[in-house]
């Protein structure tokens, strides 16, 4: 129960950790982090229980519990539940 006040620029996520699976070995993906948002380019690193994303540009309104779907062109190469988001 904490309220944090700051500038809008502080809302942008740059690093996302998700639990899930990578279906293919890729280093760069287009990541959809919200259902109706455009995909954003990201570097992906596999982890023991999922993957980490380093986003090329900050993305607003990314939150734990949402689904991250990773694309290579039109092919889904991974998906997971967002566990942690940092700026």
Buried (B, 14 or more C-beta within 10 A) or exposed (E): EEEEEEEEEEEBBBBBBBBBBBEEEBEEBBBBBBEEEEEBEBBBEEBEEBBBBEBBEBBEEBEEEBBBBBBBEEEEBBBBEBBEBEE
